[in-house]
């Protein structure tokens, strides 16, 4: 029997596979999968994992990183959160937690191993993929992302127009953006045009 998107969403939203793992983190939180996808979407944002703000809000990229990402894409919140247009599928659907130093932990591999193929199988209309950060780039591009985020993003023309590797839009990467002005002057105009063509 073919799995429906609705059934998958229900199963995913009730996932507690990482409950013991999260309880042991410095944040000691409970799982809250943040799901945001629909088979009609043509654009896929493959991110890393929700942060604490997204964990609390239940909306992906409802934080300063989201503001920057929407600016990069040239879209407003109405378009960004339209699941018929844009699917947001991170490498882990739950906030992974903080370590003792207050830094975000890596997305648990078991999340992608358990859910990713099932979710992507539902997204039959995707023809543009944004790979946000190293975890998503390594998963989707394999050896092509082995040189790290900077090299992968520098080689964006090798993957465009169907795939655009991007750095994480965290404000921690402001220095990276200043050091690599070509990202804004060369990559973003092409990205925005490709997004506009699909909206």
C-alpha positions as CSV (number, residue, x, y, z in Angstrom):
1,X,0.0,0.0,0.0
2,X,1.4,3.4,-1.0
3,X,2.1,5.8,1.8
4,X,0.2,9.0,1.7
5,X,1.7,12.4,2.6
6,X,-0.8,12.8,5.4
7,X,0.0,9.4,6.9
8,X,3.7,10.2,6.8
9,X,3.2,13.6,8.3
10,X,1.3,12.0,11.2
11,X,3.9,9.4,11.8
12,X,6.7,11.9,11.6
13,X,5.1,14.4,14.0
14,X,4.7,11.7,16.6
15,X,8.3,10.4,16.3
16,X,10.1,10.0,19.7
17,X,13.1,8.0,18.5
18,X,15.5,10.5,20.0
19,X,13.7,11.1,23.3
20,X,16.5,9.5,25.4
21,X,19.2,11.3,23.4
22,X,17.6,14.7,23.8
23,X,17.1,14.1,27.6
24,X,20.8,13.7,28.0
25,X,21.7,17.0,26.2
26,X,22.4,20.2,28.1
27,X,19.0,21.6,27.0
28,X,17.2,18.4,28.2
29,X,14.3,18.9,25.9
30,X,11.7,16.6,24.4
31,X,11.3,15.8,20.7
32,X,9.2,18.2,18.6
33,X,9.5,17.3,14.9
34,X,9.0,20.4,12.7
35,X,7.4,19.3,9.4
36,X,6.9,21.6,6.5
37,X,6.3,19.9,3.1
38,X,3.6,19.2,0.5
39,X,3.9,17.1,-2.7
40,X,2.9,20.2,-4.8
41,X,6.1,22.1,-3.8
42,X,8.7,22.7,-6.6
43,X,11.4,24.1,-4.4
44,X,13.1,22.1,-1.6
45,X,15.1,23.7,1.1
46,X,17.4,21.0,2.6
47,X,18.6,22.4,5.9
48,X,20.5,21.2,9.0
49,X,18.1,21.1,11.9
50,X,15.7,23.4,13.8
51,X,17.2,25.7,16.5
52,X,15.7,26.4,19.8
53,X,13.5,29.2,18.5
54,X,12.1,27.0,15.8
55,X,11.6,24.2,18.4
56,X,9.4,26.6,20.4
57,X,7.5,28.1,17.4
58,X,7.0,25.0,15.3
59,X,7.8,27.0,12.2
60,X,11.0,26.4,10.3
61,X,13.4,29.4,10.0
62,X,11.3,31.5,12.3
63,X,14.5,33.2,13.5
64,X,17.2,35.7,12.2
65,X,18.6,32.9,10.0
66,X,15.3,32.7,8.3
67,X,15.2,36.4,7.7
68,X,18.6,36.2,6.0
69,X,17.6,33.1,4.0
70,X,14.4,34.8,2.7
71,X,16.5,37.8,1.7
72,X,18.9,35.5,-0.2
73,X,15.9,33.9,-1.9
74,X,14.1,37.2,-2.7
75,X,10.8,36.0,-1.2
76,X,8.6,37.3,1.7
77,X,7.2,35.2,4.5
78,X,3.9,34.6,2.6
79,X,5.7,32.8,-0.2
80,X,8.3,31.2,2.0
81,X,5.7,29.5,4.2
82,X,3.5,28.4,1.3
83,X,3.9,24.6,1.5
84,X,2.4,24.3,-2.0
85,X,5.5,26.2,-3.3
86,X,8.4,25.5,-0.9
87,X,9.2,22.3,1.1
88,X,11.6,22.6,4.1
89,X,13.2,19.3,4.9
90,X,16.2,19.5,7.2
91,X,18.6,16.7,8.0
92,X,16.9,16.3,11.4
93,X,13.4,17.4,12.0
94,X,13.9,18.1,15.7
95,X,16.1,20.5,17.6
96,X,19.2,18.4,18.4
97,X,19.9,20.3,21.7
98,X,22.8,22.2,23.2
99,X,26.1,20.9,24.5
100,X,27.5,22.1,27.8
101,X,29.1,25.1,26.0
102,X,25.7,26.2,24.7
103,X,26.4,25.3,21.1
104,X,24.0,23.4,18.9
105,X,24.6,19.7,18.6
106,X,24.9,18.0,15.2
107,X,21.7,16.6,13.7
108,X,21.4,12.9,14.7
109,X,22.0,10.7,11.7
110,X,19.2,8.4,12.7
111,X,16.7,11.0,11.8
112,X,17.7,11.2,8.1
113,X,18.2,7.4,8.1
114,X,14.6,6.9,9.4
115,X,12.7,9.6,7.6
116,X,14.5,11.3,4.7
117,X,13.9,8.9,1.9
118,X,10.2,8.6,2.8
119,X,9.7,12.3,2.9
120,X,11.6,12.9,-0.4
121,X,9.5,10.2,-2.1
122,X,6.5,12.4,-1.5
123,X,8.0,15.4,-3.1
124,X,7.4,14.5,-6.7
125,X,7.3,18.0,-8.1
126,X,10.7,19.3,-6.8
127,X,12.9,20.7,-9.5
128,X,15.0,23.2,-7.5
129,X,17.0,22.3,-4.4
130,X,18.7,24.6,-1.9
131,X,21.3,22.8,0.2
132,X,21.9,24.8,3.3
133,X,25.2,24.0,5.1
134,X,27.6,21.1,5.2
135,X,25.3,18.4,6.5
136,X,22.8,18.7,3.7
137,X,25.5,19.2,1.1
138,X,27.4,16.1,2.1
139,X,24.2,14.0,2.1
140,X,23.0,15.2,-1.3
141,X,26.2,15.8,-3.2
142,X,28.4,13.0,-1.6
143,X,32.0,13.4,-2.8
144,X,31.3,16.7,-4.5
145,X,31.0,18.3,-1.0
146,X,34.1,16.7,0.5
147,X,36.1,19.9,0.3
148,X,33.9,21.7,2.9
149,X,31.2,24.3,2.6
150,X,33.3,27.1,1.1
151,X,34.6,24.9,-1.7
152,X,31.2,23.4,-2.4
153,X,29.5,26.8,-2.6
154,X,32.3,28.2,-4.7
155,X,31.5,25.4,-7.2
156,X,27.8,26.3,-7.3
157,X,27.9,26.5,-11.1
158,X,28.7,22.8,-11.3
159,X,25.2,22.1,-9.7
160,X,23.0,25.0,-10.9
161,X,20.3,25.5,-12.0
162,X,18.8,22.5,-10.3
163,X,20.8,22.6,-7.1
164,X,22.3,25.5,-5.2
165,X,24.7,24.8,-2.3
166,X,24.5,27.7,0.2
167,X,26.3,28.5,3.5
168,X,24.1,28.5,6.6
169,X,22.3,31.8,6.8
170,X,23.3,32.2,10.5
171,X,24.5,35.6,11.5
172,X,27.7,33.8,12.7
173,X,28.6,33.6,9.0
174,X,28.6,37.4,8.4
175,X,32.4,37.3,8.3
176,X,32.2,34.6,5.7
177,X,29.9,36.6,3.5
178,X,32.2,39.7,3.7
179,X,35.2,37.5,2.8
180,X,33.4,36.1,-0.3
181,X,31.5,39.0,-2.0
182,X,31.0,36.9,-5.1
183,X,28.2,35.0,-3.2
184,X,26.0,38.1,-3.2
185,X,27.1,39.5,-6.6
186,X,27.2,36.3,-8.6
187,X,25.3,33.5,-7.0
188,X,22.3,35.2,-5.4
189,X,21.0,36.9,-8.6
190,X,21.0,33.5,-10.4
191,X,19.4,31.8,-7.4
192,X,16.6,34.5,-7.1
193,X,15.8,34.2,-10.9
194,X,15.5,30.4,-10.6
195,X,13.3,30.7,-7.6
196,X,11.1,33.4,-9.3
197,X,10.7,31.1,-12.3
198,X,9.1,28.5,-10.1
199,X,6.8,30.6,-8.1
